[in-house]
């Protein structure tokens, strides 16, 4: 069908609605009665639901955990899984991050790419189908989560408390085009040992981030040995040695990255341990450094820990040490592993538990998420790929795998589809997050074709 006139007529209201939703600060906040993730998140959910209701769709709010926007009739249900919560704005913005600024052909604001812009693009695609009275044989339901950026309590509530009818096929517009058919399993864990000595160390701030900085304070008399060790490092420029409070302090500057793409980063903790491994250390610190270099080192794929594995769809398992802590008589490594879909996190856990038992560390699973895998030749994947190719003319890009995690993995027969286009700058989670309106127009055309083809 030719939707071009309807798309043109929708661009201004879609742009304005995205800007309006981005003006709501929906970073997770303090829980309040009836608002499990704070006032801002609840307001964003209610605003999105009202937009759907004003278009004539059926809406429902499940205790401000999850909302529905649904159209059509039919036995089967097509799902679209998105979220209205966002990460904190952070520093470095040239405009108000909550301004929803429309300027120079762009919408600027936190959440415009992740995930408010994509969600409303899908909503407007549904609106066009409704207004044109396009015959559909399936219902279409947008499922709006509110806790995606942290620990997915919203989806746990939805699946285990609400227990809704589940879609027969679905997608999440929370990634990039053309399509992600496989997402590696997620395993986050800690390795902990008791310590009696004082160890002054800092490194990283999250399981799922490659640490961009690390530091450790050592006795002042170790300065010459530290200088020698740094001089022998492959890249001495990332190290800084200072004297503070009667101690010598080593600071390491790494390159931050998401653990899903740890190859793009440079783990400051690993490079700190590498230098410390060439020092004449003693006691518990030496034991910890030796353990790290023997079982993690500078490798990225779990080889030294004995958990390396790989498959054709996803490539190798990854292992990131995202944070170290020495507090309350304990030393802890906080780790994030992405597990290829042909393997189970439980198999990796068994190996890690055995390794911990051998080395005197206590293993504890922090969290797990099952992998996502939908065959590339499935009806869902081929239909969405055909819609993408029809609109863009891009026949070169292929379905891909990812170490990232979207709501797609919460349901069967669900993939990540959009919305970043190949070559489109990814400013998600960064300062000055923006969406070009000409790219938004392509988003709308793709989503309109995709929803039509799935639901017709």
N, C-alpha and C positions, 0 to 999 in steps of 0.2 A: 504494500500500500504506500501511497505518497503522503507523507506527513509534513512536508516542508512548510506549507503555509501555517499549519498549527504550531510548528516549532518556532517559526519567526514571531508569531503572536505571543508565544509563551516566554520569550527570552527576558523581557523587562520585568514581569512579575516574578519569575523564577529568581532573577538576579536580586531583586529587592527582598524576597523572602529569605534567601540564603544570608544576605547581609543582616536582616532582622534577627535571625536565629543565632548568628555569630555575635550579636551584641549582648547575648546572655552569657554571663560567666558561669559555665557549667562544669568547672573543675570540681571534683568530688570534695565535699565539705563535711562538716560535722552533722551526724545523723540527728534528725528531729522527728517528733511524732508524725508518722505518715510520710516522711521524707528520708528514706534510708541512706541516701547519699548527699543530703543537704538541700538547701532551698534552691540554689542555682540549677542543679540537675533536674529537680522536680519541675521548675519553671520551664526549662528547655523542653522537657517531655510534653508538658501540657500545651506549650506553644505549637510544637510540631503536630500533636494530635488535633488541635483546633484548626490548623491549616488543612488537615485532611478532612475534618468534619465540615468545614466551610466549602469544600469541594463536593460534598455530598456523599462521602464515604462513611462506612461504618467504623467507629473507633471504640476502643476500650483501653482503660488504664488499670493495670494490675498492681495496685498499691505503690505506685511510683517506682516499681522495679523495672517493669516492661510495659510497653504500649503496643497496640495493634492499630493498623489502618488497613481496611479491607474493602475490596470491590468485587462485583460480579457474582455469578452463580455457578453451580456445578459441583460434582462430587470431588474432583481433584483440587488440590491447593498448591499454588506456586508461592514460594516464600522469598522474601528479600530481607536479609538480616543486616541491620546497621545499628549505629549508636549515636546518642546525643551528648554524651560526656566528652570532655577534652582534657588534654594535659595542661599543666600550668603554663602561663604565658612566657615566663622567663624574661631575661633582659635582652636589650639590643634592638627593640622595635623602633621603627621610624614613625609609626602611627600608633594610636591607641589600639592595643590588641583586642579590646572589646568594642571597638568603634564600628565594625562592619563597614569599613570605608569602601566606597565605590569610586575609583579614580583611574584615569589613564587606561581604560579597558580592563581593569582588574577589580576583583573583590579581595580586600585584605582583612584578615582577622583570624584569630585562633579558631580552628575547627573547619575552616572553609574547604580544606582538602580531606580532613580526618575528623569527623565523617559527615558533617552537616551538609556540605555541598553535594556529595554523592547521594545521600538519603533523599534530599529534596528533589534532586534530579529524577530519581525513580518515582517520587510522588507525582511530579509534573508529567512524567510519561504516562502514568496511570490516568491522570486528569485528561490528557489528550485522548486516550483510548475511550474514556467514558463520554466525553463531549462529542466525539465523532461517531458514537454508537457503533464502534467496531465490535462485531460479533466474536465473543470468546466462549470457550467451553469450560474454562477453569476459573476458579477464584484466584485473586492475587492479594497477598497480604504482606505489608511491610511490618516487620517486627523490630521495634526500637528498644535497644538495651540502654542501660544508664551507668554501667560500671565496667565498661570494656577496657579502659585504660589502666585498671588496677587488677582486680582479681576475679572478675566475671561472676560475682555473687548474683547479679541480675539474671543471668542465664540459668544459674543453678536454681534460683527461685522459680523461674519460669518453667523449667523442665520438671522439677521435683515437687513443687507446691501447686502451681497452676495446672500442670499436666495437660497442656492443650493438644488439640489436633495438630499433628506435625505435617509439614509440606511433603508432597511426594517428590518434589524437586525444588531446589533453592539456590540462591547465590548471595554472596556478600560483597557489596560495592566498597570494599575497605582495603583495597590493595592496588593493583595496576592491571592495565590491559596488556596482552589480550586475555589471559586467563591463567589462574593457578589451580592445577588439578591435584597437586600433592603438597602437603605441608608436613614437615618433619615433626615427629613426636617431641614433646617438650618434657625435660626432666630437670628440675632444680633441686639441689641437695647441699647439705653442709657436711664437712669433715671437721671434727672437733677433738682436741686433746686438752688435758689439764696442764696448767703451768704454775710454777711456784715463783718463777723469776718475773721481774718487771720488764716487759717488752713494749717499747714506745713505737708503735707502727700505725700507719694509716694507708689505706689504699682502696679506691673504688667506693661506690655508693649504692649499687644495685646488683642483683644476680644477673640481670639480662643486659648489662652494659659492659663494654670493654673499658677498663679503667684508664682515664686520661692522665691520672697523676697518682703518685705514691710517695711516701717518705718514711724514714726511720731515723731515730736518734740513737747514737752509739756513744760509748765512753770517749772522752776527748783524746785519750792516748792512742786511739785507733785511727786518727786522721791520716798519718802517713800511709798506712796500709790501705786505707780507703782510697786515697789519691792514686796509689799504684794500681789498684783494681779498676778504678774508673778509666785510667789512662789506657789500660789493656782492653777496654770494651770495644766492641765493633763500631759503635757510634757514641763517642764520649760527649757529644754536644747535648744529649738528652738528660745528662746528669748535672746536678748542681750541689756543691758542698759548701755548707755554711757552719758557723759556730753559734749555738744558741744555748743560753742557760748552762754554760759549762760543759756542753756536749757537742759532738760533731754530728751534723744532720745531713743525710743524703736525701735529696729530692729528685724525683724522676718524672720527666714529662713524656707521656705517651700520646697516643692518638685515640680518642674516644670513638666508639661505634656501637651499634646495636649488636647484641650477641648473635642475632640471626645472620649477621653479616660480619662476623668477627675478623674475617680476612682483610676487611677495610680498615681495621684498627691496629693499634700497637699497644699491647698490654703492659702498662707501667709496672704492675706488680711483678710480672715475669722478668722484666728487665732489671728491676731492683734485686730480685732473688738471684739473677744471673751474676751480678756484681758481688753480692754478698757471698756467693758460693766460692769466690776467689779470695775471701778474707780469712784470717786466722781466728775464726769465731770459736766459742766454747759453749758448753752448757745447752740449755733448752733451745736457745736461738739457733745454734748450729744444727741441732736435730731438726728443727722446723725448716730451715733453709735447705738442708740436705734432702729432706722429704720432698720439698717442693721441686727442687731441680731434678730429682730422680723420677718423680711421678707426674709432673706437669711440664716443667722446663719452658722452652719457647715454642713447643709444638702446639698445634691447634686442633688436632683430630683424635685425641685420646690414646695415641700410640703408647705413651709411657705408662698410662694408667691401665693398659690392657683391655680397653673397651673399643678400640678402633673397629669400624665396620663401614660398609658402603653398599649402595645399590644403584642400579641403572637410572632409576627415576630421580633420586635425590642427591646422589653423590655421597660424600663421606659424612659420618657423624662429626659433630663439632663439640669442643669442650672449652668453656671459658671460665676462668676464675674471676668473678666480678667484684669480689670484696674480701678483705681480710680484716679480722677484728681480734684484739687482745684485750679482754676485759673480764672481770669477775672470776679470775683464776682459770680462764679458758682461752685457748687460741682457736679461731674458727676460719676456715676457708668456705666461702659461699660460691657455689658453682652452678653453671647453666650448661646443659647439654641438649643439642638438637639431634634426634635419633631418626635415621632413614626409615621410610615407611615399611620396608620389608622386615624390620626388626621391632621388637617390643621394648618399651622402657623397662618392663619387669626383668628382661634378660640383662639389661645394662645394670640395673639395681643389684642383681645377684652378684655380678662381678665386682661392683664397687663395695658391697658389704664384705665380700671375701678379702678384698685388698685392704679395707679398713681394719679388719680383724687381724691381719698379718702385721700391720704397721703400728698398732696401738692407737688408732683414731676411732672415734665413734661416728658412724654414718647415720644420717637422718634425711629422709625425703622431705623437701620443703613443699613441692608441688609437682604435679604431672598433668599433661594434657595429651590425649590420644592423638595420633597422627590423622591427617586427612588424606584420603586417596579415592579418586573417582577415575575410572579408566578413561584414557584419552579418546577411545572410540565409543564412549557412551552417548546416548541421545542428548543428555544435558550438555556435555562438553561440545559435541559437534554442532548443536543448535546455537549455543552462545558464540562459538567461533565463527559460524556462518554469518551471524548478525554483525559481529565485529568487522569481518572482512567485507561484507556488503557495504557497510557505511564508509569504512576507511580506505578500501582498496588495498589494504596491507595483507598480502598473501605470504609474506616472508616470516613474520613473527609466528611462533609456535607456542602451544600451551607449555607452561613451565612449572617447576617445583620451587619451593621456598622454605627457608628456615623460619619465616615469620609465622604469626598465629592470628587467625581471624575467627570470627564466630562460625565460619563454615565448618570447623571441625566439631561443632556441638551436635550436628545432625547428619543423618545419612543422605547421600545423593545431593551434596551441597558443595559448591566451589567458590573461590574468590574470583570476582569478575569486575575489573575496573577499580577506581576510575582513572588513575594516572595513565596518560597516553605515552607511548614510546617517545622519548626525547623531551617530555614535559618535565620541568624542574620540580623535584620533590622537596618541598619545604615543610612537610609534616613534622611536627614537634620542634620546629625551628622558629627563630624570630622572623617576623615579616612573612608569615604564611600567606600565600596568595593563590588566587585562581584567575587565570585569564578568561575573559568572557567568551572569546572565540573558541577556546578549548571546551568551555561549558556547553556551547552549542553542539559540539561533536559528541560530548557525553550524552546529552539529551537524545540526540538522534540514535546513538547506539543503544541506549537503554530502552527507548521506545520500540525499536525493532526487536530487541531481545525479549522484552516482556510480551510483545505481540506474538512472536514465534513460539514462546513457551506456553502461552495461555490460549492460543487460538483453537 
